[in-house]
Amino acid sequence: MQKTVVWLFTVASLIVCALCPAGGAQQSPSGSLPDAPSNSAQSTQTTDANNPVHGSVALVQVLQRKSLVFPDIATDTGPLSPWGKFKLAANDSIALSTLGAALVSAAYGQAIDSPEGYGQGGEGYAKRFGANMGRAASANIFGTFLISSIAHQDPRFYVKKDLSFGQSVKYAALRVVKTRTDDGRPAVNFGGLLGPLAGEALANTYYPEDSRSVGDTFVRYASDLGWTFGGHLLKQYWPQINKKLHLMPAAQEPNPPKN
């Protein structure tokens, strides 16, 4: 599984080198966007289209420059270059939110002995945790970086302010299937929908043999979408949580775009 993820990041880095020269041609968004947040871990939205990946050393540097909780919460409304989307995919793959979800999911899998091929005990838990991290990394590389770059879509999550809880639930669900293009137009969220599916297909190369059926793949895919929805709902309230608990330095708030 580790070799699969490393191979995937290596291939993605080569794709970055091919896509980056075209990334500088992106234009500023012209359409309406939801409100941007006032708090996040770090800004991962720097548009640096001329910053290629130079082998494994550069990849390690990308992984080290990580936001800690939710790297995909937008702190500005400018478009991301392919390089920016690659950095976001790397940061998302090792964020605290990803680690936490993998730990919880592994614990649940351990409790119900799923997949059974991983067994029980510490070794079984470690395999489940590693598989969950591999699935998350694959989904990010395919969805946040590759598909979003090809489709010219924004993979970030924009917090929308002043919503009731019911409205936030509806917005979080909507963001699973809808996003915006790099120039701000609404679009079907191809990266968010197809990325996890591609990641689950790849997971069949390292999952236990009795857990590789089409049914098993789509059960995991449905679970991925559920986790995405839950994450979106938490991100809606993350700026408020961060402000009250002082977990992270507050990011500078951009001028909110009009709805």
Buried (B, 14 or more C-beta within 10 A) or exposed (E): BEEBBEEBBBEBBEBBEEBBEEBEEBEEBEEEBBBBBBBBBBBBBEBBBEBBBEEEEBBEEBBEEBBBBBBBBBBBBBBBBBBBBBBBBBBBBBBBBBBEBBBEBBEEBBEEEBBEBBBEEEEBBEBBBBBBBBBBBBBBBBBBBBBBBEBBBBBBBBBBEEBEEEEBBEBBBBBBEBBBBBBBEEBEBBBBBBBBBBBBBBBBEBBBEEBBEEEBBEBBBEBBBEBBBEBBBBBBEBBBBBEEEEBBEEBEBBEBBEE
